[in-house]
Amino acid sequence: MHFIQKLSIQSQKVVSCLYRVIEKKFMVIKSTYEEIVLKYDDLISIQAAKSLTIKNKLHFTTTNQTYESKGIISDYAFALKDCNFLQIHRSIIINLLHVRKFASGVVLMSNGLDLPIGRSKIKEVKDTYTKFMIMKVD
C-alpha cells in the first residue's frame, strides 16, 4: 500500500513537472490590436525601444517578424531567465539558442542582427553562454 501511495505522489510530481515544461514553451504578448502567441524557440530577442509617445515599448524579434508590445524589460528578464534567455544589456534580452558568435562587445544573432553587450555584463554573458553550450552538448 505504501508503495502505491508513493508511486502516486511521484506520478503527480512528474505530471506537474511536465506541465511546467509545456507551459514554458510559449508566451502571449498583447500587440496594439491582438494577442500574439510566441514560441520561445522562435523568439530571438526582446528590446526596449525609446519612444516619445509610448512608455515601456518593447520589440519582440522572432525568426519571422518583429512585434511591438508594452512591458517592462526587467520583468521579462526575470520570467525568462530559466528558459535559455539572458539579459545582455539594460535594454536587450537574447535567446541563447539563436546566438551565432561573440565579437568585441557584440553578439551576432541567427538573423544577422548585431546586439551590443553592456560593459558590465560582458563577463556574465560569456560565462553564461559557455555554461549553456556545455549543457547543450551533454
C-alpha positions, 0 to 999 in steps of 0.5 A: 500500500505504501508503495502505491501511495508513493508511486502516486505522489511521484506520478503527480510530481512528474505530471506537474513537472511536465506541465511546467515544461509545456507551459514554458514553451510559449508566451502571449504578448498583447500587440496594439490590436491582438494577442500574439502567441510566441514560441520561445524557440522562435523568439530571438530577442526582446528590446526596449525601444525609446519612444516619445509617445509610448512608455515601456515599448518593447520589440519582440524579434522572432525568426519571422517578424518583429512585434511591438508590445508594452512591458517592462524589460526587467520583468521579462528578464526575470520570467525568462531567465530559466528558459535559455534567455539572458539579459545582455544589456539594460535594454536587450534580452537574447535567446541563447539558442539563436546566438551565432558568435561573440565579437568585441562587445557584440553578439551576432544573432541567427538573423544577422542582427548585431546586439551590443553587450553592456560593459558590465555584463560582458563577463556574465554573458560569456560565462553564461553562454559557455555554461549553456553550450556545455549543457547543450552538448551533454 
